[in-house]
């Protein structure tokens, strides 16, 4: 069962310079009955909120981001709309004049798919569970084969899980800043973040806890080089007889902004899902193009190299970016030629 809506556009606006007919569909797929999860939990009557946008009738590329990402990857009706607007759109790395871009709200997240609500208990979620929901979604939409899954961060983990489980349903995997297992140092940072949020929930201050955890997380998403360039020597100020550092203002502004739109329980749920991630790289037979960021603190270059060595059919691109782990959100210029090479490969199949 699904509640779908369809919007079609054909124009030569700035958001669609080629005049291609753009089609946008979105809906909520209801999965009736009991869904058994990878780690042994169960959920009843799961809902999956999804969205597909791009050139009408074009091959489908699934775009998946970090745990904060939603189905709204690219919004043609809004300038700079969508969480991946610097990479997805007409003429960009994921060109919406050549492809339809599909995404969904993660199970356990804060958007419109099934997730923890009002502090209630919620089972542990795996990237394999997200991959199964993606399979159900493409079956519902009648998509027999995906041209690619472009997954970054947690989305790259989901892409790898899908490639292991359903190799006949995707032609290629594009995996950015994600490995076949979580690095223990990255898990150490995330464990502390989750403890902060859990303590805040128990203390009746869940939003303040999420703000703190996100501020800490921001320090791991970007690179030391960026922080040095932005904040080294920047003027500090006094407030109520205390000094406030510019980097402090930046981190807590980002934390406060995030806490306004994301549920603390969802942060805990999907942060844990990252740390429990482990796939069998030797069983992923779809071609994989992996992109590693040399300055990424969360997914070290050595881990990406080791994963590619284990994959049966893979190539690795290494790029540098002061944005570190967040480079996938910013570096269209560096990602575009890699994406074009992969997506133009004639071995990639369409729907």
N, C-alpha and C positions, 0 to 999 in steps of 0.2 A: 504494500500500500504506500502511496506517496502523494504528497500535496505539492504539485509542481506549478511553476508559473513561467511564462515565456515572454521575452521582450526581444524584438528584432529591430536593428538599426541599419541604415545604409546611407552614409553621408561622407563628406570630404572634410570633416572638421579636423582640428588639430589633434584630437584623440584618435582619428581614423583617417590619416592623410591619403591613403590609397583609395578611398571610396569603397572598400570591400564591405560586403554585407556582414555586419557584426550581429551575432546572435548571443543572447544571454538567457540562460535558463537556470532556475534554482528551485529547490524544494527540500522537503524533509521525507526521507525514506523510513517507514516504520518496519521494523523487523519483529514480527510477532513471536510469542513464545519465549522459551528460555534460551539464552546465549551462554554457552560454556566458555570460560576464558582460559588462557594459556596457563596461568598459575593456579588454576583450580577454583577460582571464584565463579559466580553466576550472576547474570542480570536478566531481568524480565522486561520484555517489550522495549528493546533498544530503538532509539531514533538517531538517524544520521542526517544532519543538515549538509547540503551540498550546493555547489554552484559551478556552472560551466559557461565560459565566455570566450568568444573569438570568432574566426571566420566560419561562416555557415558551411557545414559539410566537411570541414578540414580534419586531418588526423588529430588525435587527442593526445595531449601531454598532461600528465598529472603533476601539479606543483605543490610541494609540501615543505613547510618551514619548521621553525622551532616550536616549542610547546605553547608559545603565545600566539602563534599564527592561527588564522581562521580560514574559512572558505573564500573570503573576499580578497583574493590574490591581486586582482586588477579590476578597477571600477571605471569603465569608459565614460561614465557620466560625471565623474569627478576628476578634476586636474590633480595629479599626484595621489589618486585614490587607490587604496589597496595596500596591503603590507609589503608587496614585492613590486611596487610601481616603478622602481628604478631598473628593474630587470625584465618585467613582463609588460608588453604593450606593442603597438605598431612600430616595427623597425628595431625593436630591442632584442636582447638575447633570446627571450622566449617571445617570438614574433606572433602577435595575435592576428596578423593578416594572413598567416600561413598555418596556424594551429588553433585548435580549441583547447583552452586551459581549464582543466578540471581540478577541483579541490573539495575538501570537506572539513567540517569542524571535528577535531579529534574527540574520540571517546574519552571522557574524563576531564575535558577542558571546560572553559568558562562560557563558551558560546552556546549554540542551539542543539548540539548533539547531547545525548545522555551523559550526565556528569554528576559529581557530588553537589548536593544542594542543602543549604541551611545546616551544615555541620553533621549531616547524616553519614552513616557508614557507607563506604564505597570500596569495592574490591580492587586488588592490585591489577594494573593494566600492563600489558606487554606490547611491544611493537608488532608482534605477531597478531594480536587482537586488532590493531589498527589495520593491518594488511588484510585480514579477513573481512573487515567492514568495507574496505576499498573494493575487494572482489565482489561482495554483495552489491555494491553501488554500480560498478560497471556492468554487472549482469542485468541490473534493473534498467540501466540506460541503453542496453543492447549493444554495448561496445565489446567486440570480440577480441580486439588486440590493441594495446596502447602503443603509440609510437615511442614513448619513453615515460619514465618517472624521473622528474627532477626533484631530488630531495636534499634539503640542507639541514644540518644540525639534527634534531630529532626526526625531521622528515627524511633525512638520509638513512637513518636507522630503519624507518618504516619501509623505505624503498628496498633496502637489502633484505628485510624480512619477506616482503612480497616476492622479490626475485628468487629467494630460496624456495618458497612454498608454491608459487604459481608461475613457473618459468615460461609456460606456453602463452601467457596472457600479456607479456610485455616484451618489446623488441630490444630495448636498451635501458640501462640505468645510468643516470647522472647523479653522482653522490658527492656532495660538497661538505667538507668539515664534519664527516661522520665515519666512524670505523665499525668493525664487526663486534667490538666490545668497548665498554667504557673504561677510560684510564683511571686508576685508583686515586691519583691526585685530584682530578676533576671531580670524582665522587666525594672526596674529602671536603671540597668546597661546598658541594651541593648538600651533603649531609648536614653541615652546619646551618645552611640556609633553611633546610626543612625543620631542624630543631628550633630555630628562631620562630618560624611560623607556628609550629605546634604549641610552643610555650605561650605565644601571644594569643592563640585561640583559647587555650586553657585559662588565660588571665583575662579574657573578655576584651582583648584588644587586637582582633585578627587583622584589621587593615594596617595598623601600625607595625605589626610583625611582618606583613608582606612588604611594606615599604622598606624596612630594614633589610630583608632578605634580597629584595631586588637591587637595592643599592650595592650590596656585597657582590651580587651576581654581575652587575655592570662592570665592576673592576676586573672580572675574569673574561668578559666578552671582548674587550678592546685590548690593544697591545700597550706594553710599557712605553714604546716609542711615541704613540699618540698622546698618552698622558704627559710625557715629558715635554712634548711640543706645545701642548695646550696649557699646562698648569705650572711648569717649572718657572719659578720667579714671578708668577702672577701675584698681584697685590692681595693681601689678606685684609679682612676688615674686622672691626670690633662690633659685637652685638651683646648687650647686657653684660658687659665686663668680661666677655669671652671672645676669643678669636674664632673666626669662621674662615676656613680655607676655601679657595675657589673650587678645588676638586670635591670638597665636601658638599658645596652647594649643588654642583653638577650631579653627583651621585644621588643625593636625596631628592632633588627635583625629579630625576628619572624614576626613582622609587615611588614617590608620591603620585606621579602620573600613572604609573603602572597599577598601583593599588586601587585607583578609581575604576578600573575596567576589568580586573581579573580577580577571580575568587581565590582566596587563600587555600581552600581545600583542593582546588584544581591544580594549583602550583605544586602542592605536596604530592599529589597523585602522579602528575606527569614528570616531575623531577625524579621521583623514585623509579618511574618507568625507564628513564634514561640510564640510571645506574644499574638496573637489572638486565639491561640489553646485552644479549650475546647471541649471535647467529653463527651458523656453520659456513664460513666463507667458501670452503671447498665444495659445497653443494649449490652454489649460486652460479648457474651456467649461462645466464643471460650476459651479454657483453656489458661490462661496467667501465664507465669513465669516471675516475675519482679525481677530485680537485682538492688539493691540500693547501692550506695557508701557512706559510712558514712561521708567521708570528702568532698562530693560534695557540692560546694557552690551554684550552680545554681538550682539543684533539691534536696531540703532538704529531709532527711530521713523521716521526719514527713509527707511530701506530698506523698511519695511512700507508706508509711504505710496506709495513709488515702485512697489512690486510691485502694489499694488491698482490704481494708475493703468494698469498694463499688462494686468491681467486683464480679460477680456471681460465678466464678470458677477461683481462682487465688492462687498462692503461692508467697512468698517473700523471696529472699535470700539477706542477708546483708553482704557486704564485706568491708574491709578497704584497702585503697590505698592512698599513698602520691600523686598519680596522680590526685586525685579528679575527676572532671567531665570527664577528659580525660582517666580515667582508662579503658574504653572500648577499647581503642586503644592499651593498653599496657599489660593488665593483662591476657594473655592467660592461665597461670598456674591456676589462680583462676576461670576463666570462663569455662575452658575445662570440668571439672567434672559436672558442672551445665548443660552445653549444651548437654553433652553426655547423661545425665539422661533424658532430655527432648526429644532429637531427637531419642533415642532408645526406647522410649515409644511405645509399639505395637499399641496403639490407634491412633498414628499418621498415616495418610493415605498418599500414594504416588500419583503421577500423574496417 
